[in-house]
Every structure is written in structure tokens, then in C-alpha cells.
């Protein structure tokens, strides 16, 4: 446990040296909050189904944070460690490679929570954002969405032969999810053709689930979203574990 803690502390420092993880995990979601908050405010509107713009958007922006940590930071870091033979060298040290991977999961989960907390804090302070749901369902929705997206990141790291391939695939998966899933722009703003494409993006179901529970809807009303996210988690985790290469 002490080794895992020591490795985790180091990984936290390294996380903040990664410009893309910090920018898309903390700066970009806050920038979206400030931009659209300054334009639309948080008054209830018919366009947002009677909710305030920021009340409706903050849980969606939260999905930006977990997407960047799960689809970019996590797989790119693991691939980099494998390319530089760090995982192989750790096999001969007291720190097993599995502890490094576990620390990566912990760090990215912590950074996701920090990024979302920052987003919610600024939303409450600047735009009086209101949480209309219950804490336990919201936590369950957050954990399911996060673990599901993280499992995709682990599968990317396990399948791709090197860091360059991981980098390419991570970007190809992350940016369509970012802009087409409802995480950046409300789904009702997008053309019907784009909304059709969005049905094939895993993050779309995470956005729907987190938005719904945040706005006070019951988890039982999101059976499809839960089934899709659980299915992605089970399939991608199983494949990642069976296909992962240490070197």
C-alpha cells in the first residue's frame, strides 16, 4: 500500500505536466461554462426544456472532464510507459507494473473528480447552478459513466502496438465524442443527422444519464443508457485485460 501511495503521488505530479490533460480536463470545460454562461445566463428557457442553461449544461460539461482523462490521459500515459520499457523494468523492481497501472486509474479518477468539482463550484458561485437530484443516484451515474469511458481508454492502450497509434486513435475517438455527444453543445442544437451519429457514441449515453439524474429524474428512467454503459464496461474491460501487453 505504501508503494502504491508513493507511485500515485508521483503520477499526480506528472499529470500536471501534461498540457493537454490539464487544458481539456480543467481549462476547456470552465471556458465553456464561462462562455455560454455569459451569453445565456441561467434563466429557465423553453429551449432547455424549462431548465436554466447552466443547470442543464454543467452535468454535460462534467462528461468532458471524464472523457479527457479516460480517453486521452490514461491510454497515452500507459502507452508511453510501455514504449519506454518502464513497465518491463518495473518487473525487476519492488514496484510491480500493476501498481503503476492502478495508480494511473486512481490519479485519473481523482483528477476527474477535481475537475468536476471545480466546474460545479464555479457554476454555483457565478450562475447559481442548482443540483435537483439526489446524491447517491448521481454518484452511481458518475461512477458508471467514468468506469465505462475509462475501460475504452484501457482497451485502446491494450490494443494499439505503440504510442503513436494510441495517440492517433485516442484523438479520433475523443474529439467526435466531445463535440457530437451533447457534452459540449446541447443535443437539440445539433442537426438531425448529427444526432443520429451521436447514438453510436458511448459518451452520448453518459451525458444523457448524468444530465437526467442531475435534473432530478429517477435512474429507472435511463435503462437504455445504463445497459449500454454497463455493456461497454464489461466488454472493453474484459478485452483490455486479455489483450494488454506489458512490453
Secondary structure in CASP SS format (residue, H / E / C, confidence):
PFRMAT SS
TARGET T0000
AUTHOR 0000-0000-0000
METHOD secondary structure of the structure
MODEL  1
X C 1.00
X H 1.00
X H 1.00
X H 1.00
X H 1.00
X H 1.00
X H 1.00
X H 1.00
X H 1.00
X H 1.00
X H 1.00
X H 1.00
X H 1.00
X H 1.00
X H 1.00
X C 1.00
X C 1.00
X C 1.00
X H 1.00
X H 1.00
X H 1.00
X H 1.00
X H 1.00
X H 1.00
X H 1.00
X H 1.00
X H 1.00
X H 1.00
X H 1.00
X H 1.00
X H 1.00
X H 1.00
X H 1.00
X H 1.00
X H 1.00
X H 1.00
X H 1.00
X H 1.00
X H 1.00
X H 1.00
X C 1.00
X C 1.00
X C 1.00
X E 1.00
X C 1.00
X C 1.00
X C 1.00
X C 1.00
X C 1.00
X C 1.00
X C 1.00
X E 1.00
X H 1.00
X H 1.00
X H 1.00
X H 1.00
X H 1.00
X H 1.00
X H 1.00
X H 1.00
X H 1.00
X H 1.00
X H 1.00
X H 1.00
X H 1.00
X H 1.00
X H 1.00
X H 1.00
X H 1.00
X H 1.00
X H 1.00
X H 1.00
X H 1.00
X H 1.00
X H 1.00
X H 1.00
X H 1.00
X H 1.00
X H 1.00
X H 1.00
X H 1.00
X H 1.00
X H 1.00
X C 1.00
X C 1.00
X H 1.00
X H 1.00
X H 1.00
X H 1.00
X H 1.00
X C 1.00
X C 1.00
X C 1.00
X C 1.00
X C 1.00
X C 1.00
X H 1.00
X H 1.00
X H 1.00
X H 1.00
X H 1.00
X H 1.00
X H 1.00
X H 1.00
X H 1.00
X H 1.00
X H 1.00
X H 1.00
X H 1.00
X H 1.00
X H 1.00
X H 1.00
X H 1.00
X H 1.00
X H 1.00
X H 1.00
X H 1.00
X H 1.00
X H 1.00
X H 1.00
X H 1.00
X H 1.00
X H 1.00
X H 1.00
X H 1.00
X H 1.00
X H 1.00
X C 1.00
X C 1.00
X C 1.00
X C 1.00
X C 1.00
X C 1.00
X C 1.00
X H 1.00
X H 1.00
X H 1.00
X H 1.00
X H 1.00
X H 1.00
X H 1.00
X H 1.00
X H 1.00
X H 1.00
X H 1.00
X H 1.00
X H 1.00
X H 1.00
X H 1.00
X H 1.00
X H 1.00
X H 1.00
X H 1.00
X H 1.00
X H 1.00
X H 1.00
X H 1.00
X H 1.00
X H 1.00
X C 1.00
X C 1.00
X C 1.00
X H 1.00
X H 1.00
X H 1.00
X H 1.00
X H 1.00
X H 1.00
X H 1.00
X H 1.00
X H 1.00
X H 1.00
X H 1.00
X H 1.00
X H 1.00
X H 1.00
X H 1.00
X H 1.00
X H 1.00
X H 1.00
X C 1.00
X C 1.00
X C 1.00
X C 1.00
X C 1.00
X C 1.00
X H 1.00
X H 1.00
X H 1.00
X C 1.00
X C 1.00
X H 1.00
X H 1.00
X H 1.00
X H 1.00
X H 1.00
X H 1.00
X H 1.00
X C 1.00
X C 1.00
X C 1.00
X H 1.00
X H 1.00
X H 1.00
X H 1.00
X H 1.00
X H 1.00
X H 1.00
X H 1.00
X H 1.00
X H 1.00
X H 1.00
X H 1.00
X H 1.00
X C 1.00
X C 1.00
X C 1.00
X C 1.00
X H 1.00
X H 1.00
X H 1.00
X H 1.00
X H 1.00
X H 1.00
X H 1.00
X H 1.00
X H 1.00
X H 1.00
X H 1.00
X H 1.00
X H 1.00
X H 1.00
X H 1.00
X H 1.00
X H 1.00
X H 1.00
X H 1.00
X H 1.00
X H 1.00
X H 1.00
X H 1.00
X H 1.00
X H 1.00
X C 1.00
X C 1.00
X C 1.00
X C 1.00
END
